[in-house]
Each structure stands twice: as C-alpha cells, then as structure tokens.
Amino acid sequence: MLYYVDPLNKENIEQSCPSFYDIHIFDILDSTNTWLQEHSKLPEGTVILADEQTQGRGRNGRCFHSPKGSGIYCSLLLKPQENLLDVLECTAMAAVACIKAIEEQYNLTCSIKWLNDILLDQKKLAGILCEGKLYQNHMEYLIIGIGINVHSFIRPKELESIAASIEDYTAIKKPRNELIAKFLTAFYSYYSKSDDFRSLYRQRLAFVQRTIQVITPQETYSAILLGVDDRCRLKIQKADGSVDYLSSGEISIRL
C-alpha cells in the first residue's frame, strides 16, 4: 500500500551520485542479484534496480519480501583489484553506507546486526546480500545486493514482529531516488578509500557487551559480543573466557 506515487528514475539518481555508476531500472525482476550474476560481464559500477522482486533473496536461502513500489531493491557489480577486499568487508561498507543514507535523509538512528541486517527499534529495516566469484585466487566479481523497506506496507504475518519500514518511524516522505543516490555516494566514498567506514560501523554495531546466541551449521552457543576487528570479523568471548573471531557467512547471531 503506497501513500503516494514514487517512481524510480535513472536520470535523477545518476545526477546525484558519482559517475562510477551505470544505473539500470526494471519494473520487476525475480532478483536483482540473480540478474547481475547472469550478466556479470557488464562493467564495474553497474547498478540494477527493480521496483518489485518476485524472488528477493537473503542470506542462507531466506527470502526478502519485495512488494512493488515499497522499497529499494538494488544490486551493485564490483570488480575489485585488491585480493584483500573480501565479502565481509564489502558487506560492512554497504551496511555503513545504508545507515549513513538513512540518517541523512530521515534523521533516524539505526544499528547494524552483524553480519548483514540494519535494525531500527530491534526490527529489520534493511538487509544486505554480498556474493562473489573467485577465479585463480582472485575475486572475479562481487555483487552487493541491498533491500531497504522505505514506504509502509502490509507485512505478511510471519514478518509482523521482525520487519519494519522507514515510514513506520517518521512522517518524513522523500523519493526513493534520493535515498538510492545517497547510499551509492556513501558506498563509493568507502570503496574508493576516500573515507573510512570502520568507525561508524563500530558505533552502530548492535548488542555490544550483551549475551548473544551464535548459530552455526554445527552448533549453537552463548557468547558475549565484544565488537569487531579491522577486518570486520565479530569479536566474541565464549563461556570459558576464550576470545574468538567470527567471519563465516554461514554464522548468524541473535539475542
């Protein structure tokens, strides 16, 4: 349910963000990440936006509810030259760029649930899915997918208690084009190393010094969340007092 018409517009976005990007907009796709994987020969900086996704994807096979005209469903193609730039770091960059854009546009303070969720009032406002392809120990490409719930929408029952949209918390109404441009601009400043994202990442990290459940494919255990290191690995203290660093995309956490 939309309160006003908010069309996506290529020219409006491109005139407000770095020339690094080449924007492509679709009315509907199954998944923007899937589309880019199938067209990975396109140049770095290609951005795919869909007004609706029928099979939006999250981590570990989860779906991302993507109703028409309600959110930002975006994927960005990267071809990093540095072998050290990995999926974890790019996910962190995207999370911080998302928070910076939302805070500038709507004056809302969000937090990051490691690894890839943006929270507001402990509800999921946005999710990030970073996927890559390695070739001979070199990252051939990285695709960063981001979904942001912008306009209020009728949520499926299973999402009522865990998902939210920006408009649930503010009366401010802004075009999605502006938020997309702010996100892309902030992300490029981190990707090009013009700005560092780690300080804001640490400031906005959720659940610091709280007891969490760490969920892996093999086990679930309790730990205290201590923070993140410079590689964006999650630093935890286990029940026996030992300190460990988590980096696997298969690991999830919750309070």
SULSULSUL-V359768 format. One record per residue. N is the residue number from 0. PHI is phi as a letter, one per 20 degrees, with the letter a starting at -180 (none if undefined). OMEGA is omega in degrees with one decimal (999 if undefined). NEAR is the number of other C-alpha atoms within 12 Angstrom. Layout:
# SULSULSUL-V359768
n=[N,N]
phi=[PHI,PHI]
omega=[OMEGA,OMEGA]
near=[NEAR,NEAR]
This chain:
# SULSULSUL-V359768
n=[0,1,2,3,4,5,6,7,8,9,10,11,12,13,14,15,16,17,18,19,20,21,22,23,24,25,26,27,28,29,30,31,32,33,34,35,36,37,38,39,40,41,42,43,44,45,46,47,48,49,50,51,52,53,54,55,56,57,58,59,60,61,62,63,64,65,66,67,68,69,70,71,72,73,74,75,76,77,78,79,80,81,82,83,84,85,86,87,88,89,90,91,92,93,94,95,96,97,98,99,100,101,102,103,104,105,106,107,108,109,110,111,112,113,114,115,116,117,118,119,120,121,122,123,124,125,126,127,128,129,130,131,132,133,134,135,136,137,138,139,140,141,142,143,144,145,146,147,148,149,150,151,152,153,154,155,156,157,158,159,160,161,162,163,164,165,166,167,168,169,170,171,172,173,174,175,176,177,178,179,180,181,182,183,184,185,186,187,188,189,190,191,192,193,194,195,196,197,198,199,200,201,202,203,204,205,206,207,208,209,210,211,212,213,214,215,216,217,218,219,220,221,222,223,224,225,226,227,228,229,230,231,232,233,234,235,236,237,238,239,240,241,242,243,244,245,246,247,248,249,250,251,252,253,254]
phi=[none,d,e,b,f,c,f,e,b,g,f,f,f,f,f,d,c,g,f,g,e,c,e,c,d,c,f,b,c,f,b,f,f,f,f,f,f,f,c,f,f,f,f,g,n,f,c,d,c,c,f,b,c,e,c,g,d,d,f,l,m,f,e,d,f,c,f,f,m,e,c,d,c,c,c,c,e,c,c,f,e,e,f,f,f,d,f,f,f,f,f,f,g,f,f,f,f,f,f,f,f,f,f,f,e,c,l,d,d,d,c,d,e,g,d,b,d,d,d,b,l,m,d,f,e,b,c,c,c,d,c,c,c,e,b,l,m,c,f,f,b,c,d,d,d,c,c,c,e,d,e,f,b,f,e,g,g,f,d,g,e,c,d,b,c,g,f,f,c,b,e,f,c,c,f,f,g,f,f,f,f,f,f,f,f,f,f,f,f,e,f,e,m,f,c,d,e,f,f,f,g,f,f,d,f,e,m,f,m,d,e,c,d,e,d,d,f,e,a,c,b,e,b,d,e,e,q,c,e,f,e,m,f,e,e,c,d,f,f,e,n,f,d,c,c,d,c,f,f,e,e,c,c,b,f]
omega=[-179.1,177.1,175.3,-178.2,-175.0,-175.9,172.1,-176.0,-176.9,-176.2,-179.7,-179.8,-173.6,-178.4,-177.2,179.3,-174.4,-180.0,175.1,-171.4,171.4,-170.7,172.8,-175.7,177.8,175.1,-177.1,173.3,171.3,179.0,178.2,176.9,179.6,-179.6,-179.3,175.6,-179.9,-179.4,-173.6,176.2,176.3,-175.9,175.2,-178.7,175.3,179.4,178.0,176.9,175.6,176.1,179.0,172.5,177.7,179.3,178.2,-172.3,171.0,-179.8,173.3,174.4,179.6,178.0,174.9,-177.7,-169.6,-177.4,-174.9,171.9,-172.7,-172.8,174.1,179.3,-162.8,172.1,-175.0,-179.0,177.5,175.6,-172.2,178.3,-178.3,179.1,-176.1,179.3,-172.5,-176.3,-178.1,-178.6,179.6,175.6,178.9,177.1,-178.7,179.6,-179.2,177.8,178.5,179.7,-179.7,-179.5,-179.6,-177.9,177.8,-174.0,-170.7,179.8,176.1,179.4,-177.5,175.2,-179.4,170.1,-178.6,20.7,-162.2,-178.8,172.6,-174.6,169.1,-175.7,178.1,175.9,-176.6,179.3,-177.2,177.5,-177.3,175.8,-178.5,-177.4,-178.4,177.2,177.6,174.6,179.7,177.6,176.0,178.9,-178.9,174.1,171.5,174.5,177.6,175.8,178.4,175.1,179.9,175.5,-174.7,-178.5,176.8,-179.8,178.0,-175.8,170.4,-174.8,-177.0,179.8,-172.4,-174.6,-173.6,-177.1,178.9,174.2,-179.3,-175.6,173.1,-172.7,-179.3,175.6,179.8,177.0,-179.8,176.9,176.5,179.8,-179.0,-179.7,177.4,-178.9,178.5,177.5,-177.8,178.7,179.3,-179.5,-178.8,178.9,177.5,-177.5,179.4,178.5,173.0,178.4,176.8,-175.7,-168.2,-177.8,179.0,176.9,-179.8,179.8,-173.6,-179.4,-178.1,169.5,179.7,-178.2,176.2,177.8,-179.6,169.0,175.8,-174.2,177.9,176.8,-175.8,-172.4,172.4,-178.7,-179.6,177.6,173.6,-179.5,-176.8,-178.5,176.4,175.9,-176.0,176.5,178.6,171.8,-179.4,179.9,-177.5,172.6,-178.3,-176.8,-179.5,178.7,-179.5,-179.9,-179.2,179.3,-176.7,179.9,-174.7,175.6,178.7,-178.1,174.4,175.8,172.4,177.5,999]
near=[17,18,16,14,16,23,27,34,24,25,19,20,30,27,21,23,28,22,19,24,31,27,35,30,29,27,22,25,28,25,34,45,39,30,32,35,27,14,20,28,18,24,22,28,34,35,40,43,45,42,36,32,33,21,23,37,32,31,26,19,12,13,21,38,37,40,33,31,32,35,42,47,50,51,48,48,42,39,31,26,17,17,18,14,28,35,35,34,39,40,44,47,43,48,48,51,40,52,46,36,31,41,26,22,27,28,18,26,29,37,35,43,40,44,44,47,43,46,36,32,22,23,26,31,43,43,46,48,42,41,36,31,21,17,12,8,13,18,22,27,36,39,42,47,46,50,49,48,42,44,34,29,25,21,22,15,10,11,18,16,14,20,33,35,40,40,30,24,23,21,16,19,24,24,28,39,35,31,38,47,39,33,40,47,33,33,39,31,23,30,32,23,14,12,18,22,33,28,19,28,39,31,21,31,37,36,29,27,17,20,21,28,23,33,20,19,13,10,13,16,23,22,32,30,34,27,34,36,23,19,25,34,30,40,30,33,27,23,17,12,11,13,18,22,24,30,29,24,29,21,26,27,33,25,21]
